[in-house]
Amino acid sequence: MDLHVHSVFSDGKLTPDELAALAARRNVSALAITDHDTLAGAGEKLAACLAHGVECVMGVELSCRLEKKEVHVLSLFADPASSQLGRLREISLFREKRMLRMLERLAGLGIRLELADLEVDKAGVYGRPHLARALVRKGAVRNVGEAFARYLYDGGPVQMEKYELPAAEGIELAKGLGGAAILAHPGVSDLLDDLDRLAGLGLDGIEVYHPRHEGETIARLLTYCREKNLLISGGSDYHEPGDGTEIGLPRTPREFLEPLRERAAARKG
């Protein structure tokens, strides 16, 4: 299974249908398209997975913060009709306003782009990768890496702080959406020493399997989850072809899916 991929509804480059087709070709039997701060496109995601014989796990990835550290929390088996959708819409609106201000800063540097120049699904959310790709298409930079290196890096001339929920609030929102609250890629986010604090905020589980988690990290997280009675998840964090990841890698055992489903089902009542 792969419970962490992104589509055109946030900063991924593939449609849900393209993702589901790729998952089927790679023998992935359950797929969660966990776009950033949105459950937009839920119907399209479900239809795509059904068409390709892949189980659809509704999900969203929430951007949070624990003091100075960035924290990402997945809500798996989330309810696309949740009463908490209004909270996600607030975050989406903030993202749009932030992007407009970033475009203003870019114009001040002599590079003019409009929202329409960013390839974002009309129901999706804006992020820096969209602006980076637009800069490449305009010819202002040679590639996405250069766009970040010159303009979009943290503290750079164009970048602006994004909306991040306090970690405790993000975990509660993940649960409020009816899903299992899972800490994403703690080994990547430098959170291995903060697991107790985050677990104490009410996490349901941890994304143990991730392309950038080495074997030692996976073993450490598996042991931690079993000791603390936390659920286990995994995903590729796939965004686009050539980004260094592949759908279905690392291989996350299907046996961990049912406990996640059961936790979310109990939450929905």
N, C-alpha and C positions, 0 to 999 in steps of 0.2 A: 504494500500500500504506500501511497505518497500523500501525506496530509499537510502539505505546505507548498503550494505553487501559486503563481500570480498570472493574471490575464490582462487584457486591454482595459478592464474596468479599474485597474490601478496602474502600476508601472511595468506590467508585463507586455510583451509584444504579440502574443498569440491570442486568438479568440478562444472561448470555451470549447468550441467544436474542435479546433486544432489541438488544444491541450488534451482533450478526451481521446482523440484519435491517436495521438502520440503515446498516451498512457496505455491504450489498448495494444498498440504495437510492441510496447515494452513489457507486456504481461503484468501491468499494474491493475489490480482488481478493484481498488477503492481509491478515489481521488478527492482531495479537498482543495478547491480553488479559494485561497485565503487572501483576497485582495485587501489592501491597506485601508482600514477605517471605513469599509463599506461592504454591504451585502447586496449591492446593486447587481443586476443580471442574474438573480437566483433562478428564475424560470429558464433562461437560456442555458445556464450551467447544468441544471437538472436534465433538460432535453438533450443536451450534447452528450452527457454521460450515458443516458438511456440509449441513445442512438448507437453508441459504440460498446455497449455491454459492460460499462464500468459503473460501480456503485458511486453515487454522488454523496459526498459528505459536505454539507453546507458549512462554510467557515469564514472567518474574518481575522485579520491581524491588526491588533491595536498598538499604536505607538504610545509608550509610557516612559516614565522616568523614576528612578530611585536615586534621589539626591543628584549627583553629577553623572550618573550612568544611564544610558539608554536601555530601556527594557521593552521587549516585544512580547505581547501576550496573544495567543491564539484562542479563539472561541470555536471549538469544533462541535459539529452537529447543532449549530446555531439555528434559531428559528427566524426565517426571513419575514415573518409577520409579527415579530416581537414588538411589544409596546415600547421597547427601548430604541427603536429605529430613529426616533426623533433626535436622540443623542448623537447617533452616527451622522445624521444630516447636519447637525451643528458643526461637527468636525469637518465634514465635507465642505461646508460653506466657508469655514476658516481657511481651508486649503486653497479654495478659489481666490479669496481675497489676498492671501499671501502671494499667490502666483501673480496676481495683477500688480502687486507692489514690486515683485522681482522683475517683471517686465518693464516697469517704470525705471528701475535702477539700470537695467540693461540699455534702455533708450538713452539714459543719461551718458552712457559710454559710447553712444553712436550706433547701436545695434537695435533696430526696431523689429519687434515681433508682436503678434496679437495672439489672444487665446485661441483663435481659430487655427493658428499655425501649429498648435500642439496636438498631436495625434492622441486624443483621449476620447473614449466612448462618452457620448453625451450624458450618460448616467454615472460615469466613473468619477474618480478623484484625481487631482493634479499632484504631481511630484517633480522633484528636480530632474529625474531621468527624462521626463517628457521635454523639458526645456533644453536639456543637453542634446537630445536627438534633433530638436528643431534647429538648434545652432549648427549642427552638422549639415542638415538639409539646406540651410541658408548659405552655407559655405564660410561661416564665420570661424569655424574650427575644423580640424581634420577628422576628429573622432570624439566620441563621448568622453574618453579619458582627458583629452585636452580641454573640453568644456568645463569639466570639474576642476582641473588644475589651474585654469585661468580665471574662471568666474564663479563657480558654484561650490567650491570647497567650504567647509565650515569656517565662518569668519571671513569669507571672501567678499568681493565687492558687490555681488548680486545676491548671495544667499541670505535668507532670513530665517529666524527660528521658526520651527514648525510647532504645531499644537501637540503637546504631549501630556497625557493624563498622569497624575500621580499613580504610582504602581498599584497602590491599594484600590484606587478608583477604577483603574483599568481592569483589574482582576474581577471586581464586582460587576463591571459592565459586561465582561465576557460571560459571567454567570447569568446576569440579567437578560442577556440575549438568548438564554436557554441552552447554552453550550457548556462543554467542559473547558475550564480555564487552564491553558497549557503554556508554560514558559518556553518561548522559542529560543533555540540555539544559545544556551547560556555560555557555552565554551567560546563562542564567537564574540559575544557581548561582554566578556570579562566578568561574568557573574557567578563563577564557580564558588567563590568565597562568600557569596551573598545568598546562597540557596536557603539557609535556615530562615533568614529574614523574609524572603519572598514566600517561602512555604507557610510561614506564620501569618501572612496576609491572606491566606485562603486558596492558594493554588490547588488545582485538582491533579496536575501532573506536569511532566517535563518532556520536552522534545529531546529525546536521548540521541536518536539517529539523525545525523546531519552531515553533509559532505565535508564540512570543515571541522568535524569532531574526530580526532584521532582515536585509535583503538583504546588507548589508556583513558581518554576522556569518556568514551562510551561505557567502558567497564565501571568507571567511578560513578557515573550517573545511574547506571543500572542498579548498582549496589545501593546508592542513596535512595532511589525510588522504592526499592524493596524494603529497606529499613524504615522508611517514613510512610509506607503504604500509599505512595503516589502512583498515578497512572503513567503509562509509558507511551510516547508517540514518536513519530519520525517523519521527515520530509526532506525533499531536495532543495527547497527554496528557489525553485526554477523560475526564471524570468523570461529568457529568450535563448534561441539557438546561439551557441558560441559563448555563453556567459560562464563557462567553466563547470556547469552542473548538467545533470541529465535526469529527466523524470524517472522516478523509481530507484534512484541511487541516493544514499546507501539503501540496501535492501532492508526494509522494515517489516518484521514478521506480522502477518495478518492477525495473529492471535491477540495482539494488543488492541484491535479495533473494537471488539465487543464490550470490554470494560468502559471504553470511552462513550460508546453508544448508550450503555446502561446508565452511566452517570448523568448524561444529558437528558435522557428520558425521565429519570427520577426528578431532575430539576424542573422539567416542564410539567410534571405532575400527571 
